Amino acid sequence: MVWVKKEGSFSDSYEHDVCSFSGIDGQNGHESSTGSSELATESCITDTAASWINGYLCISSSGQVLEANEAYSQLTGYSREELLKMKLNDLDASECRGNLVGNLQALIKQSMGRLDFIHRTKDGRLLDMEVNATYMEYPNQFFIFILKNVTGLNQTDKFFLEKGGTYRSLFKNNKAIMLLINPENFDIIDANIAACTYYGWPLEEITCKKIHEINTLSPESIRDEMQKAVDEKRNYFLFKHKLANGKVRDVEVYSSPITVNSQNLLYSVIHDITERKLAEDDLKTREMQLRTAQKIGHIGSWSIDLNSGDVFASEEAFRIYGLDVKPLTIGDIQKVTLPEYRPMMDEALKSLIREKTPYDIHFRIKREVDGAIRDINSVAEYYAGKNSVIGTIEDITERKKAEDELLHAKMVAEAANRSKDGFLATMSHELRTPLTSVIGFSDVLLDETFGTLDEKQMRYVAHISDAGKHLLKLINNVLDLSKVEAGKMELQYETFSVSEAITEVQTLISPLARKKSISVDVEFDPQINTINADRTKFKQIMYNLASNAIKFTSDRGSVKIHARCSDSVVIVSINDTGIGISKEDINKLFHPFKQLNSYLANESAGTGLGLALVKKFVELHEGRIWVESEVGEGSTFTFSIPVGSMQE
């Protein structure tokens, strides 16, 4: 006779051959007079099967114990000999044990072989036993019990014991974080190894918690979220869960209902999405920044999937095109593009895809939303990996207007410049020629070559000569400054002695100094020798600075000129004891036609071109000039020129 495990039993499928029970009456199923001790039982149950189960019993139709294995004997404390003298009612502690044997066959059929019994041990302890029972009719009527001790196990453990090793490996040993939750009271029924590791609590502690002790939401909020998920027909939730170390992590929870021993539970799989959430938040921030940047810069982005023909466009691109249709198509863009530009755009796109020709085009559109004509610049690249084109569009209408206005202004300026050049050329010829005559004839009169002049005449003629010379100097300065600004001033480089050039300038300014009883002292650094520069411009720089120093120095003051050499650069300083310059006015010194307020009342004030020319000449030599001054304390003008400056 063969007994085969039914579907849903505790162990893996196996077979046991029970060869014979000779002590059972084949006619009526009662025990023979020989008694249980003389029962000849030849069992083919293997040692492996016997050790796997907690108990094995063979029960006659009258309830007599016909056979028991060693595992059940150890579990209950009875010896095999004692068990063979007992009946099922002696072992069972259920309330219905009186009618148990009589109803056993019906119970087995009703429960499909799975029963729950309470057995009493020899020392009086009660054991919860899960039983797989089978009723046998041939050759005799008897019952076979395969028993499992489930005393003290929770519902989940019983569930896994019932389902077997496959379910245990899917839950307990699964690498995913899993929890079993009672949705009625939020008790955590069970947790797998991965969950204990993730949350940082041992199994005994985590199964004593409720889910809202881990979830940052209140029980009411959790219920609301669950109800919302039911309404939306989804089985996932986004929560924040607390770990044992106090950290809070973003998690994605997938929950499904599961029934364990007629109890409805939630089977939850948890994924930590903290890093993904941070990345998503960062992406949202960058997208927001991009949208803002596009709005500010009036630049939109677009892409075309050449496989499907789908077109993507950013909000700013829609605004630039003046479109509100979604989804956008290539036809929508061609529709707003002026007809004369469409062939060019098609050809540019084909060249980009086929020949990788740079796509940087200008075209014009007529927006449907307001009918405005706009100038557009578009740049794109071909993404071969996805067979798509990705690009940007920029509304350059205002920039084009500004460029056109700038071009017009440039043309006007060039025309004005040509007029200025013509004026300067005329002034050079038409003004300097008569001025030279005025100055020459006035000097002849002053020399009394054609007759003696009285004192009054001499004074008037001297005024004519001075005014003519002053006007000629002004004209020459204007012409020089104009040449410098036009880039037409050329330096004539030559090697000359610095000390000789400065001495010549000292001689030229001596008459000016003597009129005001101002002493002029010159000091040279012994290392100074020669310099390669424009001698005339160098002397003009020195003359303008030295004459200015004398001009704005009171009578009986002093002017000191000091020249030295440092790091292949000649540095010349002109110091005076004059009226000084305020810090506010220093920045105005080198601008053409700028007169400082403190000098306006000075009768010696010039045109304001001298210092402007000095700065230009110094910079032409790749040098620099600066000023140190305080009001009432005098001023020091210093300039530097490279010793080896050469004409390019």
C-alpha positions as CSV (number, residue, x, y, z in Angstrom):
1,M,0.0,0.0,0.0
2,V,1.4,3.5,-1.0
3,W,0.7,6.8,0.7
4,V,1.4,9.9,-1.3
5,K,1.6,13.4,0.2
6,K,-1.3,15.6,-0.8
7,E,-0.9,19.1,-2.3
8,G,-0.3,21.7,0.5
9,S,1.4,19.4,3.1
10,F,4.4,20.5,5.1
11,S,7.2,18.6,3.4
12,D,8.3,18.0,-0.1
13,S,6.5,15.2,-2.0
14,Y,7.7,11.8,-1.0
15,E,6.3,8.3,-0.8
16,H,6.2,5.9,2.1
17,D,5.5,2.2,1.7
18,V,3.5,0.8,4.6
19,C,3.9,-2.9,3.8
20,S,1.3,-4.4,6.1
21,F,-0.6,-4.1,9.4
22,S,-1.2,-7.8,10.2
23,G,-2.9,-6.9,13.5
24,I,-5.8,-5.3,11.7
25,D,-8.9,-7.4,10.9
26,G,-9.5,-7.1,7.3
27,Q,-13.2,-7.8,7.7
28,N,-14.3,-5.4,10.4
29,G,-11.3,-3.1,10.9
30,H,-11.1,-4.0,14.7
31,E,-7.9,-4.9,16.4
32,S,-7.0,-8.6,16.7
33,S,-6.8,-10.4,20.0
34,T,-3.1,-10.5,19.8
35,G,-3.0,-6.8,20.9
36,S,-0.9,-3.9,19.8
37,S,2.3,-5.5,21.2
38,E,2.0,-8.3,18.7
39,L,1.2,-5.9,15.8
40,A,3.6,-6.9,13.0
41,T,4.4,-3.6,11.3
42,E,6.9,-3.4,8.5
43,S,7.4,0.3,7.8
44,C,9.4,1.6,4.9
45,I,9.5,5.2,6.1
46,T,13.1,6.5,5.6
47,D,15.2,8.0,8.3
48,T,15.3,11.3,6.5
49,A,11.5,11.6,6.4
50,A,11.1,10.5,10.0
51,S,13.6,13.1,11.2
52,W,12.0,15.9,9.0
53,I,8.5,15.6,10.5
54,N,7.6,16.2,14.2
55,G,5.4,13.2,14.3
56,Y,4.0,10.2,12.6
57,L,1.0,8.3,13.9
58,C,-1.0,5.4,12.4
59,I,-4.5,5.3,14.0
60,S,-7.1,2.5,13.6
61,S,-10.7,3.3,12.7
62,S,-11.6,2.9,16.4
63,G,-8.9,5.4,17.4
64,Q,-6.3,3.0,18.6
65,V,-2.6,4.0,18.1
66,L,-1.1,1.4,15.7
67,E,2.3,3.1,15.1
68,A,4.3,6.1,16.3
69,N,7.7,7.3,15.2
70,E,10.6,8.3,17.5
71,A,10.1,12.1,16.8
72,Y,6.5,12.1,18.1
73,S,7.6,10.0,21.1
74,Q,10.3,12.6,22.0
75,L,7.9,15.4,21.4
76,T,5.2,14.1,23.7
77,G,7.4,12.4,26.3
78,Y,5.7,9.0,25.8
79,S,7.7,5.9,24.9
80,R,6.6,4.0,21.8
81,E,5.4,1.1,24.0
82,E,3.2,3.6,25.9
83,L,1.8,5.2,22.8
84,L,0.8,1.8,21.3
85,K,-1.4,1.2,24.3
86,M,-3.1,4.6,23.9
87,K,-6.0,5.9,21.8
88,L,-6.2,9.2,19.9
89,N,-8.6,10.6,22.6
90,D,-5.9,10.0,25.2
91,L,-3.5,12.3,23.3
92,D,-5.9,14.9,22.0
93,A,-6.9,17.8,24.3
94,S,-9.5,19.4,22.0
95,E,-12.9,20.2,23.3
96,C,-14.5,17.9,20.8
97,R,-12.2,14.9,21.4
98,G,-15.2,12.8,22.5
99,N,-16.6,12.6,19.0
100,L,-13.3,13.0,17.3
101,V,-12.8,9.5,16.0
102,G,-16.3,9.1,14.8
103,N,-16.2,12.4,12.9
104,L,-12.6,12.0,11.7
105,Q,-13.3,10.7,8.3
106,A,-15.8,13.5,7.6
107,L,-13.3,16.1,9.0
108,I,-10.6,14.9,6.7
109,K,-12.8,15.1,3.7
110,Q,-14.2,18.5,4.6
111,S,-10.7,20.1,5.3
112,M,-9.1,18.2,2.4
113,G,-6.7,16.4,4.8
114,R,-5.5,19.4,6.8
115,L,-6.5,19.5,10.5
116,D,-5.4,21.5,13.6
117,F,-5.2,19.5,16.9
118,I,-4.0,20.2,20.4
119,H,-2.1,17.3,21.9
120,R,-1.2,17.0,25.6
121,T,2.3,15.7,26.5
122,K,3.1,13.3,29.2
123,D,4.0,16.1,31.6
124,G,0.8,18.0,30.8
125,R,2.0,20.6,28.3
126,L,-0.3,21.5,25.4
127,L,1.1,21.4,21.8
128,D,-0.4,23.1,18.8
129,M,-0.2,20.5,16.0
130,E,-0.9,20.9,12.3
131,V,-1.9,17.6,10.8
132,N,-2.0,16.2,7.3
133,A,-4.4,13.3,7.7
134,T,-5.2,10.5,5.2
135,Y,-7.9,7.9,5.5
136,M,-6.9,4.5,4.1
137,E,-9.5,1.7,3.2
138,Y,-7.3,-1.1,1.9
139,P,-6.4,-3.6,3.1
140,N,-7.8,-2.3,6.4
141,Q,-9.5,1.0,7.5
142,F,-7.1,3.2,9.3
143,F,-5.7,6.8,9.4
144,I,-2.2,8.2,8.9
145,F,-1.3,11.4,10.6
146,I,1.8,13.5,9.7
147,L,2.1,16.1,12.5
148,K,4.0,19.4,12.8
149,N,4.5,21.2,16.0
150,V,3.6,24.9,15.5
151,T,3.4,25.9,19.2
152,G,4.4,29.5,19.7
153,L,4.7,30.3,15.9
154,N,3.0,33.5,14.6
155,Q,0.6,33.5,11.8
156,T,3.3,34.4,9.2
157,D,5.6,31.5,10.3
158,K,2.6,29.2,10.1
159,F,1.9,30.5,6.6
160,F,5.5,29.9,5.5
161,L,5.5,26.5,7.1
162,E,2.3,25.7,5.2
163,K,3.6,27.0,1.9
164,G,7.1,25.5,2.2
165,G,10.6,26.4,1.3
166,T,9.8,28.1,-2.0
167,Y,7.8,30.9,-0.3
168,R,10.4,31.3,2.4
169,S,13.1,31.8,-0.2
170,L,10.9,34.3,-2.0
171,F,10.4,36.3,1.2
172,K,12.9,35.7,4.0
173,N,16.0,35.4,1.8
174,N,14.9,37.8,-0.9
175,K,17.4,40.7,-1.5
176,A,14.5,43.2,-1.8
177,I,13.2,44.9,1.3
178,M,9.9,43.2,2.3
179,L,7.3,43.6,5.1
180,L,4.1,41.9,6.0
181,I,1.6,44.3,7.5
182,N,-1.8,44.0,9.1
183,P,-3.9,46.8,7.4
184,E,-6.4,46.9,10.3
185,N,-4.0,47.8,13.1
186,F,-0.8,48.5,11.1
187,D,1.1,45.9,13.0
188,I,4.3,44.7,11.2
189,I,3.7,41.0,11.2
190,D,7.0,40.0,9.6
191,A,10.1,41.4,8.0
192,N,12.7,39.7,5.8
193,I,16.5,39.8,6.4
194,A,16.9,42.6,3.9
195,A,14.3,44.8,5.8
196,C,16.1,44.2,9.1
197,T,19.4,45.1,7.6
198,Y,18.0,48.2,5.9
199,Y,16.0,49.6,8.8
200,G,18.6,48.6,11.4
201,W,16.3,46.8,13.8
202,P,16.5,43.0,14.6
203,L,13.4,40.9,13.7
204,E,12.2,40.7,17.3
205,E,12.1,44.5,17.5
206,I,10.8,45.4,14.1
207,T,7.9,42.9,14.5
208,C,6.9,44.7,17.7
209,K,6.4,48.0,15.8
210,K,3.5,49.5,13.8
211,I,4.1,50.8,10.3
212,H,3.5,54.4,11.3
213,E,6.4,54.1,13.8
214,I,8.6,53.8,10.7
215,N,6.5,55.9,8.3
216,T,6.7,59.7,9.0
217,L,3.0,60.0,8.2
218,S,0.3,59.6,10.9
219,P,-2.0,56.5,10.7
220,E,-4.8,58.7,9.4
221,S,-2.6,60.0,6.6
222,I,-1.4,56.5,5.7
223,R,-5.1,55.4,5.4
224,D,-5.8,58.4,3.2
225,E,-2.9,57.5,1.0
226,M,-4.0,53.9,0.8
227,Q,-7.6,55.0,-0.1
228,K,-6.2,57.4,-2.7
229,A,-4.2,54.6,-4.2
230,V,-7.3,52.4,-4.4
231,D,-9.3,55.2,-6.1
232,E,-6.5,55.7,-8.6
233,K,-6.1,51.9,-9.1
234,R,-2.5,51.9,-8.2
235,N,-0.5,49.7,-5.8
236,Y,2.5,51.9,-5.1
237,F,3.1,54.7,-2.6
238,L,5.8,57.3,-2.0
239,F,6.6,57.6,1.7
240,K,9.4,58.8,4.0
241,H,10.6,56.0,6.3
242,K,12.7,56.4,9.5
243,L,15.7,54.1,10.2
244,A,17.0,53.0,13.5
245,N,19.8,55.5,13.3
246,G,17.3,58.4,13.0
247,K,17.9,59.1,9.3
248,V,14.9,59.6,7.1
249,R,14.9,58.1,3.6
250,D,12.5,58.5,0.6
251,V,11.0,55.1,-0.3
252,E,8.7,53.7,-3.0
253,V,6.4,51.0,-1.6
254,Y,4.6,48.5,-3.7
255,S,1.8,46.7,-1.7
256,S,-0.4,43.8,-2.6
257,P,-3.1,42.0,-0.5
258,I,-2.3,38.5,0.7
259,T,-4.4,36.1,2.7
260,V,-2.7,34.1,5.5
261,N,-4.9,31.7,7.4
262,S,-8.0,33.6,6.4
263,Q,-6.4,36.9,7.6
264,N,-6.0,39.7,5.1
265,L,-2.5,41.2,5.1
266,L,-0.5,43.6,3.0
267,Y,2.7,42.3,1.3
268,S,4.9,45.3,0.8
269,V,8.1,45.6,-1.2
270,I,10.2,48.7,-0.4
271,H,12.7,50.5,-2.6
272,D,15.0,53.3,-1.4
273,I,14.7,56.1,-3.8
274,T,16.5,58.8,-1.8
275,E,19.3,59.2,-4.3
276,R,16.8,59.1,-7.2
277,K,14.6,61.7,-5.5
278,L,17.6,64.0,-5.0
279,A,18.6,63.5,-8.7
280,E,15.0,64.3,-9.7
281,D,14.8,67.4,-7.5
282,D,18.2,68.5,-9.0
283,L,16.9,67.9,-12.5
284,K,13.7,69.9,-11.8
285,T,15.8,72.7,-10.5
286,R,18.0,72.7,-13.6
287,E,14.9,72.5,-15.8
288,M,13.5,75.5,-14.0
289,Q,16.8,77.4,-14.4
290,L,16.9,76.4,-18.1
291,R,13.4,77.7,-18.6
292,T,14.2,81.0,-16.8
293,A,17.4,81.3,-18.8
294,Q,15.5,80.7,-22.1
295,K,13.0,83.4,-21.1
296,I,15.7,85.9,-20.3
297,G,17.8,85.1,-23.4
298,H,14.8,84.6,-25.7
299,I,16.3,81.3,-26.7
300,G,14.1,78.2,-27.1
301,S,15.1,74.5,-27.6
302,W,13.7,71.9,-30.0
303,S,14.3,68.4,-31.3
304,I,13.0,66.2,-34.1
305,D,12.8,62.5,-33.9
306,L,13.5,61.5,-37.5
307,N,12.1,57.9,-36.9
308,S,8.7,59.0,-35.8
309,G,8.6,62.6,-37.0
310,D,7.7,63.8,-33.5
311,V,8.8,67.4,-32.6
312,F,9.6,68.6,-29.1
313,A,9.7,72.3,-28.3
314,S,10.3,74.2,-25.1
315,E,7.9,76.8,-23.7
316,E,10.1,79.6,-25.0
317,A,10.2,78.0,-28.5
318,F,6.4,77.9,-28.6
319,R,6.4,81.6,-27.5
320,I,8.9,82.6,-30.2
321,Y,7.0,80.8,-32.9
322,G,3.7,82.1,-31.6
323,L,2.2,78.6,-31.6
324,D,-0.1,76.8,-29.1
325,V,-0.7,73.6,-31.0
326,K,0.4,70.3,-29.3
327,P,1.8,68.0,-30.3
328,L,3.9,70.2,-32.6
329,T,4.8,69.0,-36.2
330,I,7.3,70.0,-38.8
331,G,4.4,71.2,-40.9
332,D,3.4,73.7,-38.1
333,I,6.9,75.2,-38.2
334,Q,7.0,75.4,-42.0
335,K,3.6,77.0,-41.9
336,V,4.8,80.1,-39.9
337,T,8.1,80.3,-41.9
338,L,8.1,82.8,-44.8
339,P,7.9,80.9,-48.1
340,E,11.2,82.2,-49.4
341,Y,13.2,80.7,-46.5
342,R,11.7,77.1,-46.6
343,P,13.9,75.7,-49.4
344,M,17.0,76.9,-47.6
345,M,15.9,75.4,-44.3
346,D,15.2,72.0,-45.9
347,E,18.5,72.0,-47.7
348,A,20.3,72.9,-44.5
349,L,18.7,70.1,-42.6
350,K,19.5,67.6,-45.3
351,S,23.1,68.7,-45.3
352,L,23.4,68.4,-41.5
353,I,22.1,64.8,-41.6
354,R,23.9,63.6,-44.7
355,E,27.2,65.5,-44.6
356,K,27.4,66.8,-41.0
357,T,27.4,70.4,-42.4
358,P,27.1,72.9,-39.6
359,Y,23.5,74.0,-39.1
360,D,23.4,77.7,-38.3
361,I,20.7,79.5,-40.3
362,H,18.8,82.8,-40.3
363,F,15.2,83.0,-41.4
364,R,12.1,85.0,-40.9
365,I,8.6,83.9,-39.6
366,K,5.2,85.4,-39.5
367,R,3.6,84.5,-36.2
368,E,0.0,83.3,-36.3
369,V,-0.8,84.7,-32.9
370,D,-0.1,88.4,-33.8
371,G,1.0,88.4,-37.4
372,A,4.4,89.9,-36.4
373,I,7.4,89.3,-38.7
374,R,10.3,88.1,-36.6
375,D,14.0,87.4,-37.4
376,I,15.1,83.9,-36.2
377,N,18.5,82.3,-35.7
378,S,18.6,78.5,-35.4
379,V,21.5,76.3,-34.5
380,A,21.3,72.4,-34.5
381,E,23.3,69.2,-34.3
382,Y,22.5,65.7,-35.6
383,Y,22.4,62.9,-32.9
384,A,23.1,59.8,-34.9
385,G,22.6,57.5,-31.9
386,K,18.9,58.3,-31.8
387,N,18.5,59.5,-35.4
388,S,17.3,62.9,-34.2
389,V,18.1,66.6,-34.6
390,I,18.5,68.8,-31.5
391,G,18.7,72.5,-31.7
392,T,17.9,76.0,-30.5
393,I,16.1,79.0,-31.9
394,E,16.6,82.6,-30.9
395,D,14.5,85.6,-31.7
396,I,17.1,88.1,-33.0
397,T,14.6,90.7,-34.2
398,E,15.7,93.3,-31.6
399,R,19.3,92.5,-32.1
400,K,19.0,92.9,-35.9
401,K,17.3,96.3,-35.3
402,A,20.1,97.3,-33.0
403,E,22.7,96.1,-35.5
404,D,21.0,98.0,-38.3
405,E,20.9,101.1,-36.2
406,L,24.6,100.6,-35.2
407,L,25.5,100.2,-38.9
408,H,23.6,103.4,-39.7
409,A,25.3,105.2,-36.9
410,K,28.6,103.9,-38.1
411,M,28.0,105.2,-41.6
412,V,26.9,108.6,-40.1
413,A,30.1,108.6,-37.9
414,E,32.3,107.8,-40.9
415,A,30.7,110.5,-42.9
416,A,31.2,112.9,-40.0
417,N,34.8,111.7,-39.7
418,R,35.4,112.4,-43.3
419,S,33.9,115.9,-42.8
420,K,36.2,116.4,-39.8
421,D,39.2,115.3,-41.8
422,G,38.2,117.7,-44.6
423,F,37.8,120.4,-42.0
424,L,41.2,119.7,-40.4
425,A,42.9,119.6,-43.8
426,T,41.3,123.0,-44.6
427,M,42.2,124.4,-41.2
428,S,45.7,123.2,-41.6
429,H,46.1,125.0,-44.9
430,E,43.7,127.9,-44.7
431,L,44.3,128.9,-41.0
432,R,48.0,128.1,-40.4
433,T,49.1,130.0,-43.5
434,P,47.5,133.3,-42.6
435,L,48.4,132.8,-38.9
436,T,52.0,132.4,-39.9
437,S,51.8,135.7,-41.8
438,V,50.2,137.4,-38.8
439,I,52.9,136.2,-36.4
440,G,55.7,137.0,-38.9
441,F,54.6,140.5,-39.6
442,S,53.9,141.3,-35.9
443,D,57.4,140.1,-35.1
444,V,58.8,142.4,-37.8
445,L,56.9,145.3,-36.3
446,L,58.3,144.4,-32.9
447,D,61.8,144.4,-34.3
448,E,61.1,148.0,-35.5
449,T,62.5,147.1,-38.9
450,F,60.1,149.6,-40.6
451,G,60.0,152.3,-38.0
452,T,59.9,153.0,-34.3
453,L,56.8,152.2,-32.3
454,D,55.7,153.9,-29.2
455,E,55.1,152.0,-26.0
456,K,51.4,151.6,-26.6
457,Q,51.9,150.3,-30.1
458,M,54.6,147.9,-29.0
459,R,52.2,146.5,-26.4
460,Y,49.4,146.0,-28.9
461,V,51.6,144.4,-31.5
462,A,53.0,142.1,-28.8
463,H,49.4,141.0,-28.0
464,I,48.8,140.3,-31.7
465,S,52.0,138.1,-31.8
466,D,51.1,136.2,-28.6
467,A,47.5,135.6,-29.6
468,G,48.6,134.3,-33.0
469,K,51.2,132.0,-31.5
470,H,48.6,130.7,-29.0
471,L,46.1,130.0,-31.8
472,L,48.7,128.3,-33.9
473,K,49.7,126.1,-31.0
474,L,46.0,125.2,-30.5
475,I,45.6,124.3,-34.1
476,N,48.7,122.1,-34.0
477,N,47.6,120.3,-30.9
478,V,44.1,119.6,-32.4
479,L,45.8,118.3,-35.6
480,D,48.2,116.1,-33.6
481,L,45.4,114.7,-31.4
482,S,43.2,114.0,-34.4
483,K,46.0,112.0,-36.0
484,V,46.6,110.0,-32.9
485,E,42.9,109.1,-32.5
486,A,42.7,108.2,-36.2
487,G,45.7,105.9,-35.9
488,K,47.7,108.0,-38.4
489,M,50.3,109.3,-36.0
490,E,53.6,107.5,-36.6
491,L,56.6,107.6,-34.3
492,Q,60.0,108.2,-35.8
493,Y,62.3,106.0,-33.7
494,E,65.9,107.0,-33.1
495,T,68.6,106.4,-30.4
496,F,69.3,109.6,-28.5
497,S,70.7,110.7,-25.1
498,V,68.0,111.1,-22.5
499,S,70.0,113.7,-20.5
500,E,70.7,115.8,-23.7
501,A,67.0,115.8,-24.6
502,I,65.9,116.9,-21.1
503,T,68.6,119.6,-21.0
504,E,67.3,121.0,-24.3
505,V,63.8,121.1,-22.8
506,Q,65.2,122.9,-19.7
507,T,66.7,125.5,-21.9
508,L,63.3,126.0,-23.7
509,I,61.4,126.5,-20.4
510,S,64.0,128.7,-18.7
511,P,62.5,132.0,-20.0
512,L,59.1,131.0,-18.6
513,A,60.6,130.1,-15.2
514,R,62.6,133.4,-15.0
515,K,59.5,135.5,-15.5
516,K,58.1,133.9,-12.3
517,S,61.4,133.6,-10.5
518,I,60.9,129.8,-10.4
519,S,64.0,127.6,-10.0
520,V,64.2,124.5,-12.3
521,D,66.5,121.7,-11.1
522,V,67.4,118.6,-13.1
523,E,68.8,115.4,-11.7
524,F,69.9,112.3,-13.7
525,D,70.5,108.8,-12.6
526,P,74.1,107.8,-13.6
527,Q,72.7,104.6,-15.2
528,I,70.7,106.5,-17.8
529,N,72.4,106.6,-21.2
530,T,70.4,106.4,-24.4
531,I,66.9,105.4,-25.3
532,N,65.3,104.3,-28.6
533,A,62.2,106.5,-29.0
534,D,60.7,109.4,-31.0
535,R,63.0,112.2,-30.0
536,T,60.5,115.0,-31.0
537,K,57.6,113.3,-29.1
538,F,59.8,112.7,-26.1
539,K,60.8,116.4,-25.9
540,Q,57.1,117.4,-26.5
541,I,56.1,115.2,-23.5
542,M,58.8,116.8,-21.4
543,Y,58.0,120.4,-22.5
544,N,54.2,120.0,-21.9
545,L,54.7,118.6,-18.4
546,A,57.4,121.1,-17.4
547,S,55.7,124.1,-18.8
548,N,52.5,123.1,-17.0
549,A,54.4,122.7,-13.8
550,I,55.8,126.3,-14.2
551,K,52.4,127.6,-15.3
552,F,50.6,126.4,-12.1
553,T,53.4,127.2,-9.7
554,S,53.4,130.4,-7.8
555,D,56.2,133.0,-8.1
556,R,59.5,132.0,-6.4
557,G,58.4,128.4,-6.3
558,S,60.4,125.4,-7.6
559,V,60.2,122.7,-10.3
560,K,62.4,119.5,-10.1
561,I,63.0,117.1,-12.9
562,H,64.3,113.7,-12.0
563,A,65.2,110.9,-14.5
564,R,66.2,107.4,-13.6
565,C,66.4,103.9,-15.2
566,S,64.7,100.8,-13.8
567,D,64.2,97.3,-15.4
568,S,64.9,98.6,-18.9
569,V,62.4,101.5,-18.4
570,V,63.2,105.2,-18.3
571,I,61.2,106.9,-15.6
572,V,60.9,110.7,-15.5
573,S,59.2,112.7,-12.7
574,I,58.4,116.4,-12.8
575,N,57.6,117.8,-9.4
576,D,56.3,121.3,-8.6
577,T,55.3,123.3,-5.6
578,G,52.1,124.6,-7.2
579,I,48.5,124.7,-6.2
580,G,48.0,120.9,-6.4
581,I,45.0,118.8,-7.7
582,S,42.1,117.3,-5.8
583,K,41.6,113.5,-5.9
584,E,38.2,114.1,-7.7
585,D,39.9,116.1,-10.5
586,I,42.9,113.8,-11.1
587,N,40.7,111.4,-13.2
588,K,39.8,114.4,-15.5
589,L,43.4,115.4,-16.2
590,F,44.1,113.5,-19.4
591,H,40.7,114.1,-21.2
592,P,40.8,116.5,-24.2
593,F,39.3,119.9,-23.6
594,K,38.8,119.2,-19.9
595,Q,39.6,122.1,-17.6
596,L,39.6,121.6,-13.9
597,N,37.5,123.9,-11.8
598,S,40.5,125.1,-9.7
599,Y,42.1,126.3,-12.9
600,L,39.2,128.1,-14.5
601,A,40.0,131.4,-12.9
602,N,43.6,131.1,-13.8
603,E,44.6,133.5,-16.5
604,S,47.2,131.0,-17.7
605,A,44.6,128.2,-18.3
606,G,45.1,126.5,-21.7
607,T,42.9,124.5,-24.0
608,G,43.2,121.2,-22.0
609,L,44.8,119.4,-25.0
610,G,48.4,119.4,-23.6
611,L,48.0,116.6,-21.1
612,A,45.8,114.6,-23.4
613,L,48.5,114.7,-26.1
614,V,51.1,113.7,-23.4
615,K,49.1,110.6,-22.5
616,K,48.6,109.6,-26.1
617,F,52.3,110.1,-26.9
618,V,53.4,108.0,-23.9
619,E,51.0,105.2,-24.7
620,L,52.2,105.2,-28.3
621,H,55.6,104.4,-26.8
622,E,53.9,101.5,-24.8
623,G,54.5,103.5,-21.6
624,R,52.3,104.8,-18.9
625,I,51.7,108.1,-17.0
626,W,50.4,108.8,-13.5
627,V,49.9,111.7,-11.0
628,E,50.4,112.1,-7.3
629,S,49.0,115.4,-5.9
630,E,47.3,117.1,-3.0
631,V,45.6,120.5,-3.0
632,G,48.1,123.2,-1.8
633,E,51.0,120.7,-1.7
634,G,52.0,120.6,-5.3
635,S,52.0,117.8,-7.9
636,T,54.3,115.1,-9.3
637,F,53.7,113.9,-12.9
638,T,55.6,110.7,-13.7
639,F,55.8,108.8,-17.0
640,S,57.7,105.7,-18.1
641,I,58.9,104.6,-21.5
642,P,60.7,101.3,-22.4
643,V,64.4,101.9,-23.2
644,G,64.2,99.5,-26.2
645,S,60.9,100.6,-27.8
646,M,61.2,99.9,-31.5
647,Q,59.0,100.7,-34.3
648,E,57.0,97.7,-35.5
